Amino acid sequence: MKKLLLIICVLFSGSIFAQGISEEDIIGVYHLKSNDPMGGNTLVFSSNHTYAIAYFGGIQKGTWELKNGKLKVTKTVEPQFALYGRKITALDNKTQVKISTRSENRLLVGFNAKNPTFLKRLFNPNSNCYITPYVINQKGPIHQFNLALLEEFPGYRSKGTENQARVFQFKNPKSYNDLIVVNLPSEYTTESNIPITFKDGLLYAGSFSEGMKKKPLQSLNEEDTMYIKKYSSESLLPQKLQYGDEFFPYSENPTPEELKPYKRIAILKNSKERITIEQGSIFTASCENN
């Protein structure tokens, strides 16, 4: 993630009371002071009717419009999972799966299974002291990939116990042997609302009592301006994942083949299912073993 001295902890969508103001009154940069050592909060309303909320470790975006005295903001909601693939000759008859997640204790996976609702833990129960990257190595091709995230946290139930979870099903018709699973945090995948009001030239967000005074867009430095502009106009989960993109795997000295782009694989099905958690886990993580 690019280094930004911008942090904010609120997400919002909906209609905001903004009577008596114009679009020019809204466009700008709003800072909220914070005792957090990482810095204060920042919200950017751009002239192209996009907004960005940047914070340490991430950035969120959406669109805005002023209509009939109300400022309507719509958060961009991403899917919970995305799967990318490419073919690498060096892997021969093997398939590797790189997993990007912050929900190690809740992630369930399954592949090449007759029943997509039979899933296995990514990590053992009560796991801790994780060591990245998470890479699954499998002999032969993976034709079908299933992913789910338990809503309850922490822990998993015993084998044979049914749980409800939203299962994402993918097929791999081109037999890609180098796969990337992206599991986005909930702040990117769920809608949320927080009231925002404008009063006496200040913006008030939620329960924050201190209003935010607008600064011009030019008050952002060049690096932050370019990053926010790029991110606001592009998807966090592009159809083609290329070198330099957020989830493209890092390699200190990549070969030409390792620089090949990944293609996003379409979600075959996304539905709430009763699942069965199989015994065991793909990885074991414990502080006692490190």
N, C-alpha and C positions, 0 to 999 in steps of 0.2 A: 504494500500500500504506500502511495506517495506520502511524503512527509508534509503534513499540514498542521499549522498551529490553529486549527479550527475544531471545536468540540461542541456538540449539542446533544442533548439527551431527550428531546421531545420529537414526536412524530404526529402528523395531523392530516386530516382530510375532511372536507365538508364545507359549509358556508360560514363565513366570518363577517361579523358586523363591521362595516367600513363605510358608513354613511358620510357623504359630504367630502370624499376624497377622490382624487383622480389617479390614473395609472402612474403618472409621474411621481405622485406622492408615495407610491408603493415601491417602485423600482429602486433598489439600493442594497446596502449591506447593513445588517443589524447584529450588534454584538451584545452579549449578556455576560456581565462579570461573574466569575465563579471562584470559589476557594479551591477548586481542583488544581493540583500542581501542574496538570497538563495544559491548563489554559482556560479561556472563557468560551462561551457558546457563540456561534455565528450562523446566521441565516441569510441567504442571498436570493433576492427576487431579481430576475433578469428581464431585459426588455423583450425577449422573445417568448415571454409568458411561461418560462420554466423557473422552478425554484430548486435550490440545493441546500441540504443540511449536511454539513461536513463535521466529522467528529473523529477522535483518535481511533484508528482501526477501520474506518468505513466512511461512506458517504451515501446519502439517500437523496432522492429527487422526485419531482412531480411537475405538474402544470398548474397555472393559476389564471383566473380571469375575473375581471371586475364587471358585474352586471347588476343593474337596478340597485346600486348602492351596496351590494354585497360582494365580498371577495371570496370566490370559490376556489379552493385548492384541492387538487386530486393527487394523492400519493401514487407513485408507480409501484405496483405490487408484482414481485417476481415469483416464479414457481419455486416450490420447496427444493426440488431436485432438478439437475440437468446432467445429461450424459454426453460426453464427447468421445470421438474415436478417430484413429488413423491407423495405417498399416506401416509397420517397421520390419524390414527384412532381417535385422539383427536378432529379432526375437524368435525367428524360425517357427517352430510349432508350439510356441508358448504364448500366453496372453497375460499381460500385466494390467492391473487396475490401480490407478492412483486415486486416493480419496481425500477430498478437502472438506472438512467438517469441524464444527465446534461442539457437536453434540455426541461425543464419543460414547457416552453412557446410554444413549437412547437409539442409536442407529442400528437398523436391522437390514441385512442384505440376503439376497438369494440369486442364484444363476443356474440356468439349464435345468430348472425344476419343472416337473409336470404340473405341480400345483403352485401358482405364484404366491399363495398365502402362507406357505411354509417358509419361514425365514430364520436366519441365524444371527446371533449377536455379532456386532463388529468387535466388541471388546467384552471381556469377562465382567460379571457382576462386581460392583464395588471397585471398579478399575480406577487407577490413578497413576500419576507419573508417566504420562504419555510421551513417547519419543516419535517425532515426525521425521520423514514423511510416512504415511500409511500406504503401503503398496501390497496388493494381493497378487501373487504369482500363481498362475493356473496352467496346467498342461492342456494343450488343445484349445479350440476356439470356444468362446462364450457366445451363444446364439441368443440367449434371453437373459435380461438383468432386471431384478426386482428390488425396490428400495422402499423402506418405511421408517417412520420416526415415531416412537412411542410418545404419547402425550403425557404420560405420567413420568415423573422424575423424582428420585433416582431409582435404579434397579430394574430387574427383569423378573418375571415369574418363571416358575419351573416348567420343564418340558411338558407339553400336552395341555397347558393352561391357555385358554383362548383369550386374546386381547383384541380390542378394536384399534385399528390404525388406518391411515390413508396410505394405500399402496400405489406406488408409481411403477408401471411396467414399461419396459423397453425391449425392442428387438434389435438385433445387430445383423441385418441382412447382408451387409458388405464384409462381414467377418473381420472387422477391425480388431487388431491384436494389441493395441495400445489405447487404453480407455482412461478417461478421467471422470470421476463422479464429483459433482459440486453440490454440496448441501448448504444452502444459504441459511444464516441465522434468521430467527423469527422476525426481527425488525425489518427485514426486507420482504417477507412473504405474507405478512398479516396487515390488515387495515387497522388504523387507529385514529382516534380523534382527540383534539385538544382545542379549546376555544382560544381564539386570538382576536384582540380588539385594537383599534387605533384610537388614541385620545391625546389631544394636544400635541400632535406630531410624534408621539411615541407609540411603539408597538408593545402590547402586553400579551404574553404567551402563558396560558394555563394559570397556575397558581403563583407564578412568579410576580412578586409585587413591584419589582423594579422594571420600569419601562425601558425599551431598547430604542435608542436614538438612531435615526438613519444616517449612514455615511454613503458617499457616492461609490459606484462600482469601481471607480479608479483607485479607491483606497486599498484594494487587494493588490498584492504583489503579482508580478507577471506569471510566476510559476503556478500560483493558486488560481489565477484567472484562467489560464490555459487548461488546467486540470478540470476545473468546474465546468468550463465550456464544453470540453471534450466529453466528460462524463454525462452531462445533461442531455447531450444529443445522441449518445450511443447507449446500447443496451449493456447491462452488466453481464448478460449471458448472450454474447453475439452468436450468430450462426456459424461463423468461422473464428476459431480461437487461434490467435497468432502470437508469435514471439513478442513479448512486451505487454501482452494483455494480462489482466488481473490474475487469472487462474492458469496461465501457461506455466508448465513446470520449469523451475530454475535449474540450470546446469552451468557450472563454472566455465567449462570449456566445451560447449556443445558442438557436436558434429553436424554436417549439413543435414543428415537425416533427422537428427533430434530437433532441428529447426522447422521441420515440416508442420504446417498448420493442422489443427484438429477440426473435424466437422461435428456440429451438434446433431445428435440423434433425437428424432422426434419422440415425444411421449406417446406410447401406444394406448395406455389407459391410466386413468387417475381416479381412484374410487375408494370409498370407505369400506373396509373389509374386516371380517373376523379372521384374525391371523393366529397361527400356531408357531410358537418360538421353539426351534429345535435345540437339542442339547449341544453344549459346547459353544465356543466362540472362535472367530477367525484369528483374532489377536489376543494376547494376554499382556496386560499392563499392571504392574504393581511396583510401588516404591521399594519393596523388599528385594526385588530382583534387580534393582539398578544401583 
